[in-house]
Amino acid sequence: MSDAEANRFAARARRYARVGTDVGGVAARIAGARFFGLDLDRGKNAAQLAAALGGLKGPIMKVAQLLSTIPDALPAEYAAELAKLQSEAPPMGWAFVKRRMTAELGADWQSKFAEFEHHPAAAASLGQVHKARAHDGTQLACKLQYPDMQSAVEADLKQLNLLFALHRRMEPAIDTSEINQEIGARIREELDYEREARHVALYREMLGGSDLIRVPRVWPELSTKRLLTLDWLEGRRMLSFKDAPLEQRNRLAQAMFTAWWFPFSRFGVIHGDPHLGNYTVFETDGAPGGINLLDYGCIRIFPPRFVGGVVDLYHGLRDRDDALVVHAYETWGFRNLTRELIDILNIWARFIYGPLLDDRVRTIADGVKPSEYGRREAFRVHQALKEKGPVTVPREFVFMDRAAIGLGGVFLHLNAELNFYRLFNEAIENFSLPEVAARQAAALDEAGLPHPEA
């Protein structure tokens, strides 16, 4: 049976026209300024690019926001402007929703639910969520993909090259070719809701024993490649607890740490988008009990060797073992490393690992203003790489780094005070690469997911 919404030329062409005109106009102005030797006003051009993207919605919005969170993927002025963009898209109206649901579940789709709310509970860049109720009374979350998203994604990923071309024109410190490939692979995976359903099954397996984290069930009979139906997990926004007592904020931070580091250290799996909107807080006896994990589109499964590199780098930095540090970078895929480049990478590594190397109770920023957190280190790395680089960032590193920064941002919002050193060392206690490989293989087989390339 043919897929009417597969990557279609006509839909791609329409998307090229919309995206290419707006983004290309900004690129052309920058190229013209360079050609005629005129000074570039990065701030002005960045604002123009953000304005152009802001009217487009859809996948390129998600890509732009993602780029803004990867250190040095874009010049600072562009990253700052793109970070302001909201991924909220105008929701599909009820007539649209009915057509979409009919396409996914058949003409009698409404009879398969006891209730189905007409207005979406949330609308994002690739789809929207409707609250519903099953015939047995269970509250449901129905995630419905917008029409022609596959075509839009392919068109937008082509236009992504324009964004990287902007960067190359500005004497980049980092070769972004691997970043481009990684973003494309992850965005394409997010379109496949059958794969996301398997991600949910994987997380239920990995975190099933935790009382701090709740993972919903999938309803296979109400799910397709473009419709994913899960249990509705009731909860409050994470930021509603930012002024809660310290003990409560610490519990939520510990839940976030567990939800992120436990799957990675034991199974080689991370949630690549630790955005506050992907979590809510469930309460027990009127107090926060833990977190609900709501979205499973952006999941990165690493070969076990990459996990070994993360642990090796930690031990290398802790024990001042330069050989182990270099081994870790090479395990990740960094090539042609000189002493100067290793020292530059270590600036960023010590920033990311800093709280994990410090055996005391502390905040993640430890006295640094949240607005300044990481900026000094990022500036030093950028300046040094401009002189000694460029360096090619391995694609596997992209989402690991982004997720670690995003997780740190959650800790900043909560202003939690924890012993991150002890939490991390508990996570990697008795670490064994063969055991991670065996554990990962068993979990992936159970969830029906392919194994990562070695």
N, C-alpha and C positions, 0 to 999 in steps of 0.2 A: 504494500500500500504506500503510495507516494506521500511525502510530507509537504503539504501545501505551504508551509512556512519555512522550509529549508532556505539556506542562503540564496536568495533570489536576486537576479541581476536587476530587475526593475526596482525592487525595494532598495537595493544598494545604490542605484543611480539617484533615486530621490534623496537618499541620505547624504551621498556625496555632494549633491547640489546645495543642501542646507548647511552642512558642516564646512565643506570646502570654501564656500563663499565667505563665511564669517571668519573662520580661522585663517584661511589663506590670505584674506585682506590684511590682517595684522602681520602675517609673515612677509607679505610683499612689501609693506611699509618698512619693515626692519631690513629686508634685503636691499631695498632701494637706498636706505640711509647708509648702509655699509658700502654699497657700490660707489656712491657719490662722496664718500669720505665724511659724512655728517656725523655729529655726535648722536649717540643713542640715548634717549630718555627711557631707561628701563622701567622706571616706575609708571610712566604714562603708558608705555606699550603693554606692560603687565596688566594694568587696569583695563585697557581696551580688549585684551585677550579674555580676561575674566568676564567682561560684559558680553563678548561674543558667545562664549560658552554658556553663560548664564541663561540665555534665551533658547538654548538648544535642548536641554534635558537629555535623558537617555544615557546610553553607555559612555559616551565621551565625557559626561559629567563625572561619572564614577572613576574613569581613568584619570581625569584631571585632578580630582581630589586625592587619588592614590599617589600620583606623582608628587603632590605637595607634601606628603608625609615621608618621602624617601630622601634622606639627607643628600644634598648636592645633585639630585637628579635634574633639577632645574635651578637657574639663578635664584637667589634669595627673594628678589622682588616678585618674581613669578610665583614662587612657592607660597609667599604670604598672601597674594591676591587669590590664588586658586583655593587656598585653605578656607577662604570665606564663603566659597560656593556651597549652596545647599543642594543635596541630592534629591530633595523632594520633587516629584514630578506631578503634574496635574492628574488627578485620578481619572480612570475610565468611568464614564457614566453607566447607569444601570442597563441601558440598551446594549452597550458594548460588552458589559460583563455577561449578560445573558447569552450573547453570541459566543463569547469565549468559553463559557462553561458548557454550552451545547457542543462546541467543537471538541472539548476534552472528555466529557462524561455522557454525551448523548442528549437527545431531545427531552428525556424524562429526568434530567439531572436534579431538578428541584425536589423530586420525590425521594431522592436519596438522603435528604437532610430533613430534620424536623423544623429547623429554622435556618435562614441564611440572610444575614444583614445586607441591605442594599448598599449602604455607604461604607467604603473601606475604613478599616481601623488604622491603616497606615498605607502610604504610597511612597515608593522609592524609585530608583533609576531604572530598574529592570522589571518591576512588577508591583502589585499591591496585595495587601492582606485583608481578607474579609473574615469577620467573626461569624461562626455558625454553630449549630447544635446538632449532634447525632441523635438518632432515634432512641438510643439508650440514655440520653440526657447529658452525655459528655460534651463539654464546650470545646469547639474546634477552631483552629486558625487555618484558613485556606489561602495559600499564597498563589496568586494567579499572574502568569507572565503576560506582559503587554504584547500586542501583535507585532510580528516582523522583527523581533529582537535579534534573531540570528543575523539577518541581513544588516541591521543597524550596527551590531557589534563589529562585523567584518569591515564595514565602511569606516567606522570610527577608528578601528585599529590602524587602518591605512593612514587616516589623518593624524594618528599619533606620531607618525614619522615627521610631520610638520613641527610638532612640539619639540621633538628631539633635534630637528634641524635648527630650530631657534637656539637651542642650547649649544650646538656645535659652532654656531656663528659667534659665540661669546667666549671663546677660548676656554673650553670646559676642562675641569680637572679630572673628570671621570668619564671613561668610555661607557656610554649608555646602551650599547648593543645588546648585552645580556638582559638588562632591565626591560627592554622592549619585548624580548621573547617571553620573559617570565610573566609580564603583565598580560600579554595576549593569551597565554596558556590558562592562567587563572580566570580571566574574564569569560573565556569560552566554557570552562568548567561550570561557572556560576549559572549558565543558561540551562544546564542539564539537571532538571529537578529530580530525575530518577537517580542520578549520582548523588545529589544532595540528600535524598532519602537514605542512601547507603551510608553517607557521612553521619547522619543522625544515629543509625544503628551502631556505627563504630563508636560514637561517643557514649552511647548507652552501655556498651561493653566496657569501655575504658574507665568511665566514671560511675559505674553502677554501685560501687561500694561507698560513695561519698555522701554524707548527710548535708554537705554544704552546697551541693550543686544538683539542680534538677534538669534532666534532659527529657524532652517530650517523646511520645510514641508517634510513629508514622501510621497513617491509615491508608494502607496500600490500595484498597478498593475505591478510595476517593482521591487517588493520586495518579498523575500521568507525567510525561516528560516536561509539561509546562504548567502543571497544577500539583502543588504539594500540600497535603492536608496533615496537620499535626495536632496533638493535644494543645489546647489553649492553656498557657501557664499564666495564672493570675499573679500580678506583681506590680510594684511601684517603681518609678524611674530611679536609677542609681543616684542621680544628683539630688533627689529629695532627701537624702540622708547625709548630705555634706556637712550639716550642722548638728548631726546626731551625736550622742556621747561617744567618746573615743573608743570605748570597748566595742560598740556597735560598728563603727567605721573600720576598726581593725578586723572584725569578723568578716566583713564584706571584702576587705583587701586580701585577707587570707584565702577566701573562697576564690577570688580572681586569680591569685597566685597558683592555687591548686588546679583550677580549670585550665590554666595555660601550661604550667611547667610539668605537671604530672603526665599528661598525654605525651608531651615532647620527650621527657627524660626516660619514660618507660616504653613508649611505642613509636617515637619518631614522628609525631603528628602535632601540628599547631593550628590554632585558629588564627588565620592571617589578617583578621580585621577586628581587633579589640576595640571597637567603637562603642561608646556608651549606649547607643541605641540598640545594640545587639544583646543587651542584658537587662533584666529587671530583677527586683528584690522581692523574694517571698518572705512572708512574716509568720512567725509562730508565737502564740501567746502575746501578740501585740508588739513584738520586737523583731528586727530583721534576723531571719534564720539562715539565709544564704542567697544564692543567685540562680535565676532561671537563664539557661542558654537558649536563645531564640533563633539564631540564624546559623546555617551550616553550609552556606554557599562557598565561602572563601576559606577552604581547608587545604593546608599544604602537607603532603606526606613525603617525608625525607628518607633517602636511603640511610640505613643505620650508621654508615661511616660518617655522615654529616653530624649526627648526634655525638659520635665519638669526638669529632673535632671541637664541638662546643665544650665538652667536658675537658678535653685536653687543653684548650685555651685557658679555661678557668684555672686548672692546676698549674699551667705554665706561668700565668700572671701571679698567682698566689705564691708560688715557690721561686719566682724569678728565674725560671728555666727557659732560656732563650730558644734552645733547640726544640723544646716541646711547643712553644708559641709558634715558631716557624712551621713545624709539622702540622699544627692545627690549621693555619692559613692555607697551606698547600692541600690539606685534606678537603678544605672547602672549595678549592679550585682556583685560588689566587696563583698567578704564574709570574715568572721573571721578577721575583721579589729581590730588591736590593736592601742593604742595611737601612738606607734612608726611608724607603717605602714601608719597611717593617716598623720603624719607629713612628711613622705617621699613622699607620693602622693601629698601633698600640695606644695612641691618644684616644681614639674612638672606643677601642676595646676596654680601656680602663674606665671610661665614662659609663659604658653599658654595664660592665661587671662590677663597678665600684661598690654599690650597695651590697652585692653578694660576697664581697671580699672583706667586709667590715663587720666583725663579730660584736655587735651591740645593737640595742634598740635605737632606731632612727627613722626620720622621714626619708622618702626616696630622694628628695632634693637636698636634704641636710643643710638647711639655712639659705639655699639659693632661691631667689624669687622664681615662682613657676614660669613667669614670662621669660626669664633668662636661662631656664634649665636647658642645658645642652648647647646653647648658642655659642658660648665661648669655645667649646671643644670643636663644634662644627666649623667655626671660623678658622681656627688654627689648622684643622685638617684641610680645609679648602685652600688656604694660602700655601700650605706646604705642598699640596698636590699640584697646584699651578706651577710650582717651581720644579718639582721632582717627577710629577706624573706625566701623562695620565695613567690611571690604573683601571683595568677592566674588572668590574664587580661581578663575580660569578652569580648566575641567575638564582641559585638556591639560597644565596645570602640575602636576596632582596626582601623577601617577606619575613624572614627571620628577624632582620634588623627593624623593619617597619613594625612588626608585631611587638617586639621588645619595647620600642619607643611608645607605642600605643598603650601598652600595659602600664608603663611608667606614668603616662598621662592620667590613667585611672587612679593610680596611687596618689598622684598630685591632687586631683580633685577631692579625694577622700581625706587628704592630709593624714594618712594612716601612719602609725608609729609601730614598726615591727622589726624583729631581728631577721632581716632578709638572708643573712649568712646562714643561719640555722635552718630556715625554711628550704633554702636551696640545697644545702648539704643533706637534708633529709630526703629530698627528691632524688639526689644522685647517689644515695647510700648504696654500697655494694654494686656500683655500676659495672655492667658487663656487656660488652658489645655483642657477643653471641646470644646472650639472653634477650637483649633488645630485639635482635633480628628474629629470634624464634617467637617472641611475644607479638611482634608486629605482624609477622606472617600469619600467625593463627588468627589474630583479630581481623586482619584484612580479608582473609578467606571466609571468616564467619559473616562479615558484612557484605561480601561479594564485590570487593574493590580490588583493582589490579595492584600488583606490587610495584614499588618505585624501581627505576633503573639503578643498578648497583653503581 
